[in-house]
Amino acid sequence: MKTPADGWDREEQETLRELEAPLDELRERHHADPPIEVLQAARSGVLPEELQERLADSGWNRALIDGLRYEEAELDRDAEDRVLARIQTGAKELPRRHSFWTWLSRPAFAAAAAVIILIAAAVAWRSGSLRTQETAPPQPTVVTATPPPAPAFLPLEAPKVRLSVAVLTWRGADEKNHLLADLKPGLDAFRQGDYATADAELSKIAAAYPDSFEVRYYQGVSRLFVDDIPGAIDSLTAAQRRADSSFASDAAWYLAVAYQRARRIEDARKELSRVCNAGAARAAEACAALQQIR
């Protein structure tokens, strides 16, 4: 391959020398290929059917035909007829093949060959890049520790308001039952779901009735609903000490609810065991809860 005498820098000359061997191989492989005019005719679809199929069978020919798009020019009707007549005459002489070097000197073929060489170089470069990526050492994976999910809380539902025998039979110094009247504001708020008001009203009378189960019990449950867990534990612990047998399981259940929310799991399980073993109200619920909270 002859390098131009001037106009090439050193790097360009080295690149051209590197291309000499591939180009020589291309010349040798395609020295008997059809001339560019025949390929142009094949792209226009004007050759005899048999010849058209023969040219279309070659991937190389198809690539060159596609490359001809870069040199297309519009012809008028008379010019098209002249070119067609000349091509059809020359196509009959196809066995007399021209050398590949002669075709390479043609501008359209040279442009197509240059495009193919550039594509091959790009594919080779990409393959080398992929191999480099494949051999690169794996990057360390950063694992973020996820805290364990918080345990599900025991269900919190408000109990129906009911009174013990003690409060119904309570008598003061004047033989009147003032406790029932004093409980009414707090219990009315409790029934309406206004637990903040219930807590406030029951707290007003707590000192006046230190032994009343109802005051401490409904006060403690109200505090659970307003998320005053320490206050709920204090009130429910006092209520449990004053509960009769008809309220013992209820007091233990709500105390277990308060302990679990305070993350005092062992204390919660102790209260649930009392309810489960008693076999009274909430027993089945308490036995199931013992299997869930650990």
Secondary structure, 3 states (H helix, E strand, C coil): CCCCCCCCCHHHHHHHHHHHHHHHHHHHHCCCCCCHHHHHHHHHCCCCHHHHHHHHCCHHHHHHHHHHHHHCCCCCHHHHHHHHHHHHHHHCCCCCCCCHHHHHCCHHHHHHHHHHHHHHHHHHHHHHHHHHHHHCCCCCCCCCCCCCCCCCCCCCCCCCCCCCHHHHCCCCCCCCCHHHHHHHHHHHHHHCCCHHHHHHHHHHHCCCCCCCHHHHHHHHHHHHHCCCHHHHHHHHHHHHHHCCCCCHHHHHHHHHHHHHHCCCHHHHHHHHHHHHHHCCCCHHHHHHHHHHCC
